[in-house]
């Protein structure tokens, strides 16, 4: 399988985050992508740097005001105090109900809150460059599939599926899966499905496509009654306007069995087939792994092979986009298991 990788990802390397109110070392680290790259390269898969510019899809997915802020956020932070090079900015106020979001405050931390859904997505000096290169990685993989590749894998970070049109969150700044889906649409795939298998609901992807009928979004995830992102991902969210019926959420209680997870996967796959998808983007979160430190499902390496096999049986041109997965040392092997399962079926077809 062709794997596109992000040569700038290591520039996004914040030292700590706020997790459930505590200051802790970041779970989302450069080592995550490095382990995946090493596993794919060791198995003989072709690694490529991005060869397409995703600017057009980026402008379709994210708003100009948000992009302008994110592009210059670190330089804005340093302009306040050169010593901020050694500090990470975090928001401290958000424009919740009854507060205005149409005005961009002068205060930097207030602007950071305007564009953040949480305080767990720390910025670093290389955040914009890494996230922006990830857009090109996603666009390149979509182009490869459009040119005839059966599948392509995006090895990039930071992840993207929690990022919405005008906000960051959940370690995500730009939505790579949405960029891949939009690129496929621009390349004349009429009906693109996004299947999110991350433990955490892809709220950003859902919100981006919620009123569209040309992109179907399906997600299998921990029940937001108890699991991040808490405020989206419920089963009654089925799309609005032209997108009515084009959104499928399959929330499962924390600690659900592997059997229950695969039952949900089967429901999602059948819905995608019935809807008539002509291409597939997989938000490949591997934090459903039994050893993940912040998630509560129990899939094993063998289960990831089975996942890859089922996805291949959909028979669709497929772009895999790396999302979560925080048992970093096992992440490469688990990603490779998905690829191996997919190729075992796709190669036999």
Secondary structure, DSSP 8 states (H G I E B T S, - for coil): -EEEE-TTGGG---SEEEETTEEEE-SS-HHHHHHHHHHHHHTT--EEE--S--HHHHHHHS-HHHHHHHHHHHHHHHHH-GGGGGS---------TTS--SS--SSHHHHHHHTBS-S-----TTHHHHHHHHHHHHHHHHHHHHTT-SEEEEE-SS--TT-BTTBBBTTBSS-HHHHHHHHHHHTT-SSEEEEE-SSS--HHHHHHHTT-SSEEEEEEEE-TTTSTT-SS--TT----GGGTT-EEEEEE-TT--HHHHHHHHHHHHHHHHHHT-SEEEEEE--TTBTT-TT----B-HHHHHHHHHHHHTT--EEEEEE-----HHHHHHHHHHHHHHHHHHHTT-
